[in-house]
Amino acid sequence: MVKPVGLRTRVSAAFAVGALVLSACVTLVSYELTRSTLFAERERTAVRATYFDAAVVNVGLSGHAPEIVAILQSLDIGADRYALVHRAGQWYSRSADPAAGAAVPAALQRMAADGHAGAQRIRRDGQPALVVAVPLQDRSVFYEIVSLRELERTLQLLAVVLTAVAIMVAAGGAAVGWYVTRHALRPMTAVAHAARGIAAGNLDTRLDPDTEPDLAQLTASFNHMADELARRMQRDRRFAADVSHELRSPLQTLGAAVSVVHRRRDGLDERVAAAVDLISEEVARFQTLVSDLLALARSDQPAHREPTDIGALVQRVCKTTNTSVDLLQWMPETPRVWQIDERRVEQALRNLIENAQRYGGGPVALRAGRADAHGVFLEVDDAGPGIAEEYRETIFDRFVRGSAANSRGAGDGTGLGLAIVAEHAAAHGGRAIAGARPGGGARFRIELQGCLP
């Protein structure tokens, strides 16, 4: 599929084409006007000079037995003119060349023989020239061939200069188009940055209505949309928090009652005991779901950062999840103290390890390292079947399990564990990433920004 051309490129190309067409028209008109003017002036000059020389030759021919060659040699015609006389069917030139008249067109010869003066452009020895014919006495005709080579060179140079000007004008048009579109699209760029900020979780992002008065309506609509979105998300979080909080007390009571019954399951009927086990598992799962909902509802609060020994944090998580701390690998130049929200990072790492235990056959490696100058990361590799590429973006959404989770395990989770991981990473200015582990399995990575001095 061909990628569509951007608006800025299209507008710049339109400016360039418009400037090129305009400059080409101006160039052609200027060239033709200059060419016709120069040729007309050159022809007038050549005709005047030819008439003057013809008058001199005509006087010389009035004597008895005139020396035509000598008369022609007495003319001051320079190197760019060539004089000929046609008299009594014979051609005369300064060099006494018998083929001198071959350059004179036959039509011009017939016109001059009828007693009419005239001029015609020709090419002589591959060079442009002008032939001027002036009838003399006794049916003689004086011809002067004037070279136009210098004029042609001047016109060639003029054509090169005008072509270069046209190209520069087209380039200038493209530059103007690029500049205009850059400034014209700057408000759209600001809208795009603001939209990306909101999509990344920064709901306080707004547009300044004073930046571009002509787009005040767009700015007001965007800010209103952002306000409504923030209020709606706040209501959703408050609702989830309220519901989860209200459910905790009855769930705790129900869990305590089920625990009492479960301790006496040995004295119950086999079918009743199985039902008690099922109720106990579902109540425990319900309690986990409520706790996760509460964690998500509170995830919009800013991270409370403090210096934390990340090694001790990983050891605690490994102990509570029955994971060997020997799996931890320290990347080179990784400091042991990070500026993080300890509670959130601990919960995110615990969720990743439990996710690997539930769906990926258990963790096979843990890593801690530097992501960049001020960022760090934690990675968890598992030995499971991996994650299909089409699920790697949506797997961090809330309640997203389906085939992505069911293909990797028993599917008894709440669907909120990885969403909590993503929220905690975002609270640290980072992100959560799911990928493939070399050799098979899945690799989960959380990047945290601003954690190093």
Secondary structure, DSSP 8 states (H G I E B T S, - for coil): ------HHHHHHHHHHHHHHHHHHHHHHHHHHHHHHHHHHHHHHHHHHHHHHHHHHHHHHTTSSS--HHHHHHTS---TTEEEEEEETTEEEETT--TTGGGGS-HHHHHHHHTT--EEEEEEETTEEEEEEEEE-GGG-EEEEEEE-HHHHHHHHHHHHHHHHHHHHHHHHHHHHHHHHHHHHSHHHHHHHHHHHHHHTT-TT----TTT-GGGHHHHHHHHHHHHHHHHHHHHHHHHHHHHHHHHHHHHHHHHHHHHHHHHTGGGS-HHHHHHHHHHHHHHHHHHHHHHHHHHHHTTTS----EEEEHHHHHHHHHHHTT--GGGEEE-TT--SEEEE-HHHHHHHHHHHHHHHHHHSSSEEEEEEEESSSS-EEEEEEE-SS---GGGTTGGGSTT--HHHHHTTS---S-S-HHHHHHHHHHHTT-EEEEEE-TTSSEEEEEEESS---
